[in-house]
Amino acid sequence: MKKTTRLTVQSPPPPPGGDTTTEPIRVGLYIRVSTDRQAEGESLEEQENELRKHCVYKGYRIHKLYVESGKSGGNINRPEYQKLLGDIQARNLDAVVVKKLDRLSRSLLDFESLMVTLQTHNVEFISLREQFDTTTAMGKAMLRIALVFAQLEREQTSERISDVMTYRASKGLYNGGVTPFGYACISKEWHPDKREKPIIEFIFKTFIDTRSTVTTTTHLNRDGIKTRKNLMWDCRRVLEILKNPVYIGSRKWKGQLFPDTHTPIISTRIFEQAQELLKSRTTPKPSCAPFQGLLICGDCLSPMTPSYSLNRTKCRYYYYRCTGQSKHGKPIKRCTIKSISFAEIETRMANAFERLGHPDHLKVIENRVIKHNQSIEAQTALLEAEIDQHKQQLTKIKDRQDQFLDSLILPNLTTVDRKRINSKLEELDIEAKQLQTVILKKEFEHHQKNNDLFNLMAIKHSISECIHLDSSDPAEYRQSLQRLIETTTVYPSRLTIQFRWMPWPWDIDI
């Protein structure tokens, strides 16, 4: 076997004309080899020599050499790797240098974790083979690409774990998570809880007898029965229990129902009877509640949801109620609006649309759009001027690069002169790349600004569409509202409408 001699390096002299007081960059050299790679030209001696040559060329000061012999790169349980991390955290290094990325780690997830540590402690990273050098702009860009692949590996790992969890659920095996009310988790298995099981039975029996979640909740709170967190019951929590198939020995996982191995608390017949009663409870359908998901209470800023109640003649009265009224049986906020009827909000919105089309309002909107577009156009003009200026600078830099390259072919150049020219070329190359990055950012910003321009004709068309909305077809009326309006904040005497086609909210006294 051919013997390889280690390269002996002395501290390089300062560059001609340079600042002799500048401290050289302290680097840590990490080399590693496993037994199956000894014959592939990547011996410890060969790696060390190549790294030392690079440090001589760059003028780096070697702080320490970390030699890992016969260790796998599949994990970070390596003595020298841990010493390297210790020196990074102690801020004994300015940069870490390796020959190849897989010498440091073969796992992109471990590599990403190391990069976070390096960035936290302001330590740069250099890999000769992959040309990762975070002391330069291009090196940082290449590093970001590597981290994208690390993220891809993490997401693929997540998908594999999800597939395993789905398989376990299909076999009735425990996947962890919060143990449902009524059960206790013992040795990773669910068993009926002696204290909570009677409460589950009471909830199903009371609901079937009364056909009301409100009455069931009232009975629970009246009898002093508390939740697992010692809170009062609310209708939402009772409804969750009534709909949960876990109480008949099944388990829901990602929308699918799987048979489980735990003991059911209630019979399938009782559960199905409760589900039939829940389905028979008529609530406003989305098509009958055109403003569902669009209304916000102007007092407490909570969403408003469709609901109904029975009047004295047992007729249903439909309204949108503020959801900030209660939680766990206790009021969240003191809200003065509380609710608004279907008929009232539809009348107020129709009047608002009619006033929106008045010439005075149209003129205000038109003037505001024109001013907005003029402001955007002024900003894009400035961006265009900056882009042209940067491109001119880039042209000058490239011309200077060509001049230096031409001077390298002169026969009378000394070694010192060549080094100075090469150094200057590197500086110009970095400057050119930085300018190209700035130009790309400015061009992207220019494109985004152009997207912020508003089409006045399209806005007028949307206003006309609002004015002529037909509420005779509830489903079509709802779709039109969802397409035109983002939110509507309801106040006692006015509405604040945020249209999707208007960049600012529109206040109207109604």
C-alpha positions in Angstrom: 0.0 0.0 0.0 1.4 3.4 -1.0 2.2 5.6 1.9 0.8 9.1 2.0 2.8 11.8 3.6 0.9 14.5 5.6 1.4 18.0 4.5 3.2 20.3 7.0 1.8 23.8 6.9 3.2 27.1 8.2 1.1 30.2 8.9 0.8 32.0 5.5 2.3 35.5 5.2 -0.2 38.4 5.1 -1.3 39.5 1.6 0.8 42.4 0.1 -0.6 45.7 1.2 -3.1 44.0 3.5 -3.9 44.7 7.1 -1.5 42.7 9.3 -3.7 43.2 12.4 -6.7 41.2 11.0 -7.2 38.0 12.8 -7.3 34.9 10.4 -10.4 32.8 10.3 -10.2 30.0 12.8 -11.4 26.7 11.3 -12.0 23.2 12.4 -11.1 20.4 10.0 -13.4 17.3 10.2 -12.3 14.1 8.5 -14.0 10.7 8.7 -13.6 7.3 7.1 -15.4 4.0 7.5 -13.7 0.7 6.8 -15.5 0.1 3.5 -14.2 3.4 2.1 -10.5 3.0 2.8 -9.7 1.9 -0.8 -11.7 4.6 -2.6 -9.2 7.4 -2.4 -10.7 8.9 0.7 -8.2 7.9 3.4 -7.8 10.0 6.5 -4.4 11.3 5.3 -5.7 12.2 1.8 -8.7 14.1 3.3 -6.4 16.0 5.8 -3.9 17.0 3.1 -6.6 18.3 0.8 -8.2 20.3 3.6 -4.9 21.8 4.7 -4.1 22.9 1.2 -7.4 24.7 1.0 -6.6 26.5 4.3 -3.2 27.5 3.0 -4.8 28.9 -0.2 -7.5 30.8 1.8 -5.3 32.0 4.6 -7.3 30.2 7.4 -5.8 29.3 10.8 -6.4 25.7 11.7 -7.7 25.6 15.3 -8.2 21.8 15.5 -8.3 18.6 13.5 -11.2 16.2 14.3 -10.3 12.7 13.1 -13.1 10.1 13.1 -11.9 6.6 12.2 -14.2 3.6 11.5 -17.4 5.5 12.3 -20.6 5.6 10.3 -22.1 8.9 9.1 -25.6 7.6 9.6 -25.9 9.2 13.0 -24.3 11.8 15.2 -23.2 9.4 18.0 -19.5 10.0 17.2 -16.9 11.2 19.7 -15.1 13.7 17.5 -18.3 15.0 16.0 -19.5 15.8 19.6 -16.2 17.5 20.3 -16.8 19.6 17.1 -20.3 20.6 18.4 -18.8 21.5 21.7 -16.2 23.9 20.1 -18.9 25.4 17.9 -21.1 26.1 21.0 -18.0 27.5 22.9 -17.4 29.8 19.9 -13.9 28.5 19.4 -14.4 28.2 15.7 -15.3 30.7 12.9 -15.8 27.9 10.2 -16.0 24.2 9.8 -14.3 22.6 6.7 -14.9 19.1 5.3 -14.0 17.5 2.0 -17.4 16.1 1.3 -20.8 16.6 2.9 -21.2 12.8 3.6 -18.0 12.9 5.7 -19.8 15.0 8.2 -23.3 13.4 7.9 -25.2 11.1 5.6 -28.5 12.2 7.0 -30.0 15.4 5.7 -32.0 15.8 8.9 -28.8 15.7 11.0 -27.2 18.1 8.5 -30.1 20.6 8.8 -29.8 20.4 12.7 -26.1 21.1 12.4 -26.8 24.1 10.1 -29.1 25.6 12.8 -26.4 25.2 15.4 -23.8 26.8 13.1 -26.1 29.8 12.3 -27.0 30.3 15.9 -23.3 30.6 16.8 -22.3 32.5 13.6 -20.0 29.7 12.4 -19.6 29.3 8.6 -19.6 25.9 6.8 -17.3 24.9 3.9 -17.5 21.7 1.9 -14.9 21.4 -0.9 -16.6 18.8 -3.1 -20.1 20.3 -3.1 -18.7 23.8 -3.0 -20.7 24.8 0.0 -19.0 28.0 1.4 -21.3 30.1 3.5 -18.7 32.9 3.6 -20.0 33.7 0.0 -23.4 34.6 -1.3 -23.4 31.6 -3.8 -22.4 29.2 -1.0 -25.3 30.3 1.1 -27.7 29.8 -1.8 -26.4 26.3 -2.4 -26.9 25.6 1.3 -30.5 26.7 1.1 -31.1 24.2 -1.7 -29.6 21.4 0.4 -32.0 22.4 3.3 -34.9 22.1 0.8 -34.0 18.5 0.3 -33.8 18.0 4.1 -37.3 19.3 4.4 -38.4 16.9 1.6 -36.9 14.0 3.6 -38.7 15.1 6.7 -42.0 15.3 4.9 -41.5 11.9 3.4 -40.7 10.5 6.8 -44.0 12.1 8.1 -45.9 10.4 5.3 -44.4 7.0 6.2 -45.3 7.5 9.8 -48.8 8.4 8.9 -49.2 5.3 6.8 -48.0 3.2 9.7 -50.4 4.9 12.1 -53.3 4.2 9.6 -52.3 0.6 9.4 -52.2 0.3 13.2 -55.6 2.0 13.5 -57.1 -0.5 10.9 -55.8 -3.3 13.2 -57.4 -1.7 16.3 -54.0 -0.9 17.8 -53.4 2.1 20.1 -52.0 5.2 18.4 -51.8 7.5 21.4 -53.6 10.8 21.8 -56.1 12.1 24.4 -58.1 9.4 26.1 -61.9 10.2 25.4 -64.2 11.0 28.3 -65.6 7.8 29.8 -62.3 5.8 29.4 -59.0 5.4 31.3 -55.8 4.5 29.5 -54.1 1.5 31.2 -51.0 -0.1 29.5 -51.8 1.6 26.3 -55.4 0.3 26.2 -58.7 2.0 26.9 -60.8 0.7 29.7 -64.2 2.1 30.9 -63.6 4.5 33.8 -65.8 3.7 36.8 -66.6 7.4 37.5 -67.1 8.6 34.0 -68.9 5.6 32.4 -72.2 6.4 34.2 -72.0 10.0 33.0 -71.8 8.8 29.3 -74.8 6.5 29.9 -76.7 9.4 31.5 -76.0 11.7 28.5 -77.2 9.2 25.9 -80.3 8.3 27.9 -81.3 11.9 28.7 -80.8 13.0 25.1 -83.0 10.1 23.8 -85.7 10.9 26.3 -85.7 14.7 25.8 -84.4 14.9 22.2 -82.5 18.1 23.2 -78.8 18.7 23.8 -79.7 21.9 25.7 -81.9 20.0 28.2 -79.3 17.3 28.6 -76.7 20.0 29.3 -79.0 21.7 31.8 -79.6 18.3 33.7 -75.8 17.7 33.9 -75.1 21.2 35.3 -78.1 21.1 37.6 -77.0 17.8 39.2 -73.5 19.2 39.7 -71.8 16.8 37.2 -68.5 18.2 36.0 -66.2 17.5 33.1 -62.8 15.8 33.5 -61.3 19.3 33.9 -63.9 20.1 36.6 -65.8 22.6 34.3 -69.5 23.0 33.6 -70.9 21.2 30.5 -71.9 23.0 27.3 -74.0 21.8 24.4 -71.0 21.6 22.1 -69.2 19.1 24.4 -72.4 17.0 24.8 -72.9 16.9 21.0 -69.3 15.7 20.6 -69.9 12.8 22.9 -73.2 11.9 21.2 -71.5 11.7 17.8 -68.4 9.9 18.9 -68.4 6.2 17.8 -65.7 5.3 20.4 -68.5 4.5 22.8 -69.6 1.5 20.7 -66.1 0.1 20.4 -65.0 1.8 17.2 -62.4 4.4 16.5 -62.2 7.2 13.9 -58.9 7.8 12.2 -58.5 10.4 9.4 -62.2 10.3 8.6 -62.4 6.5 8.5 -64.1 4.3 11.1 -62.2 1.2 12.3 -63.3 -1.5 14.8 -61.3 -1.3 18.0 -60.3 -3.6 20.8 -61.6 -1.5 23.7 -64.8 -2.3 25.6 -67.9 -0.4 24.4 -69.8 1.7 27.0 -73.2 1.8 25.2 -74.9 -0.6 22.8 -75.0 0.0 19.0 -78.8 0.2 19.1 -78.7 3.2 21.6 -76.0 4.9 19.6 -77.9 4.6 16.3 -81.0 5.8 17.9 -79.2 8.9 19.1 -77.8 9.5 15.6 -81.3 9.3 14.1 -82.5 11.9 16.5 -79.6 14.2 15.7 -80.3 13.9 12.0 -84.0 14.7 12.5 -83.1 18.0 14.2 -83.7 20.5 11.4 -81.3 23.4 11.3 -80.9 26.1 8.6 -79.2 24.6 5.6 -76.2 26.6 4.1 -78.3 27.6 1.1 -81.0 29.0 3.4 -78.4 31.0 5.4 -76.8 33.1 2.6 -74.6 35.1 5.0 -73.2 32.0 6.9 -69.5 32.5 7.4 -69.6 36.2 6.4 -70.9 38.0 9.5 -68.9 39.3 12.5 -70.3 40.8 15.6 -69.3 44.5 15.8 -69.4 44.5 19.6 -67.2 41.5 20.6 -65.8 40.7 17.0 -66.9 37.1 17.3 -68.3 35.2 14.2 -72.1 35.0 13.9 -73.6 31.7 13.0 -77.2 30.7 11.8 -79.6 29.4 14.4 -83.3 29.3 15.1 -85.9 29.2 17.9 -89.6 28.5 18.2 -92.1 31.3 18.9 -95.3 31.0 20.8 -97.1 29.5 17.8 -94.3 26.9 17.4 -93.1 28.6 14.2 -89.4 28.8 13.6 -87.6 32.2 13.8 -84.3 32.2 12.0 -81.4 34.5 13.0 -77.6 34.8 13.1 -76.4 34.7 16.7 -73.1 35.9 18.1 -70.8 32.9 19.1 -69.1 35.0 21.8 -72.0 34.4 24.2 -70.9 31.4 26.2 -68.3 28.7 26.7 -68.4 25.9 29.2 -71.6 27.4 30.5 -70.0 30.8 31.3 -70.3 34.1 29.3 -67.1 35.0 27.4 -67.9 38.7 26.7 -70.7 41.1 27.4 -72.2 41.5 23.9 -74.9 44.0 23.2 -75.8 42.8 19.7 -76.3 39.0 20.4 -78.3 38.3 17.3 -79.8 39.6 14.1 -82.7 38.0 12.1 -82.3 36.7 8.6 -84.8 39.2 7.3 -83.2 42.2 8.9 -79.6 41.5 7.7 -80.8 40.7 4.1 -82.8 44.0 4.1 -79.8 46.0 5.4 -77.5 44.4 2.9 -79.9 45.1 0.0 -80.0 48.8 1.1 -76.3 48.9 1.4 -75.8 47.5 -2.2 -78.3 50.1 -3.5 -76.5 52.9 -1.8 -73.2 51.6 -3.1 -74.4 52.2 -6.7 -75.3 55.8 -6.0 -73.2 58.3 -8.2 -71.8 60.0 -5.1 -70.5 56.7 -3.7 -69.2 55.6 -7.1 -67.3 58.8 -7.5 -65.6 58.3 -4.1 -64.6 54.7 -5.0 -63.4 55.8 -8.4 -61.2 58.6 -7.0 -59.7 56.3 -4.3 -58.9 53.6 -6.9 -57.2 56.2 -9.1 -55.1 57.6 -6.3 -54.1 54.0 -5.3 -53.0 53.2 -8.8 -51.1 56.4 -9.2 -49.2 55.6 -6.0 -48.4 52.1 -7.2 -47.3 53.4 -10.6 -45.0 56.0 -8.9 -43.4 53.1 -6.9 -42.9 50.9 -9.9 -41.2 53.8 -11.8 -38.7 54.2 -8.9 -38.1 50.4 -9.0 -37.5 50.5 -12.7 -35.0 53.3 -12.3 -33.2 51.3 -9.5 -33.1 48.2 -11.7 -31.6 50.1 -14.6 -29.0 51.6 -12.3 -28.0 48.2 -10.9 -27.8 46.7 -14.4 -25.4 49.5 -15.5 -23.3 48.8 -12.4 -23.3 45.1 -13.3 -22.1 46.0 -16.9 -19.2 48.0 -15.5 -18.2 45.2 -13.2 -18.2 42.7 -16.0 -16.1 45.1 -18.1 -13.6 45.4 -15.3 -13.5 41.6 -15.0 -12.7 41.3 -18.7 -9.9 43.9 -18.3 -8.3 41.9 -15.4 -8.7 38.6 -17.4 -6.9 40.2 -20.4 -4.1 41.4 -18.1 -3.4 37.8 -16.9 -2.1 36.8 -20.3 0.7 39.4 -20.1 4.1 37.6 -20.1 5.9 39.9 -17.6 3.5 39.4 -14.7 5.1 38.4 -11.4 3.5 35.7 -9.1 2.5 38.5 -6.6 0.8 40.4 -9.4 -1.1 37.3 -10.5 -2.3 36.7 -7.0 -3.5 40.3 -6.6 -5.4 40.1 -10.0 -7.0 36.8 -9.0 -8.0 38.2 -5.6 -9.5 41.2 -7.4 -11.4 38.9 -9.8 -12.9 37.0 -6.8 -14.0 40.3 -5.2 -15.6 41.4 -8.5 -17.3 38.0 -8.9 -18.8 38.3 -5.4 -19.9 41.9 -6.1 -21.5 40.8 -9.4 -23.4 38.0 -7.8 -24.7 40.3 -5.0 -25.8 42.8 -7.6 -27.6 40.0 -9.6 -29.4 39.0 -6.4 -30.5 42.7 -5.8 -31.7 42.9 -9.4 -33.8 39.8 -9.0 -35.3 41.0 -5.8 -36.2 44.4 -7.3 -37.7 42.7 -10.4 -39.8 40.5 -8.2 -40.9 43.5 -6.2 -41.8 45.3 -9.4 -43.9 42.4 -10.5 -45.7 42.3 -7.2 -46.4 46.0 -7.4 -48.0 45.6 -10.8 -50.3 42.9 -9.3 -51.5 45.5 -6.7 -53.0 47.7 -9.5 -56.8 47.7 -9.5 -58.9 47.5 -12.7 -61.5 50.2 -12.3 -63.8 48.6 -15.0 -63.7 45.3 -13.1 -64.6 47.1 -9.8 -67.5 48.9 -11.5 -68.7 45.5 -12.9 -68.6 44.0 -9.4 -70.6 46.9 -8.0 -73.2 46.4 -10.7 -73.3 42.7 -9.8 -73.9 43.6 -6.1 -76.8 45.9 -7.0 -78.5 43.4 -9.2 -78.2 40.3 -6.9 -81.3 38.1 -7.1 -82.2 36.5 -3.8 -85.1 34.4 -5.3 -82.7 31.5 -5.7 -81.1 31.0 -2.2 -78.3 28.7 -3.4 -77.2 31.0 -6.2 -77.6 34.1 -4.0 -75.3 32.5 -1.3 -72.7 31.7 -4.0 -72.7 35.2 -5.3 -72.3 36.7 -1.8 -69.4 34.3 -1.0 -67.7 35.4 -4.3 -68.1 39.1 -3.7 -67.8 39.6 0.1 -65.1 38.6 2.5 -66.6 39.7 5.8 -69.4 42.0 7.0 -69.1 43.5 10.5 -72.6 44.1 12.0 -73.2 47.2 14.3 -76.5 48.4 15.6 -76.7 51.3 13.1 -74.2 50.5 10.4 -72.3 47.8 8.5 -68.7 47.5 7.6 -68.3 45.4 4.4 -65.0 44.1 3.2 -65.5 43.3 -0.4 -63.1 40.9 -2.1 -62.5 43.3 -5.0 -61.9 46.4 -2.8 -58.7 46.9 -0.9 -60.3 48.8 2.0 -63.4 48.2 4.1 -66.6 50.1 3.2 -68.6 51.7 6.0 -72.3 52.4 5.4 -74.9 53.7 7.9 -77.9 51.4 7.6 
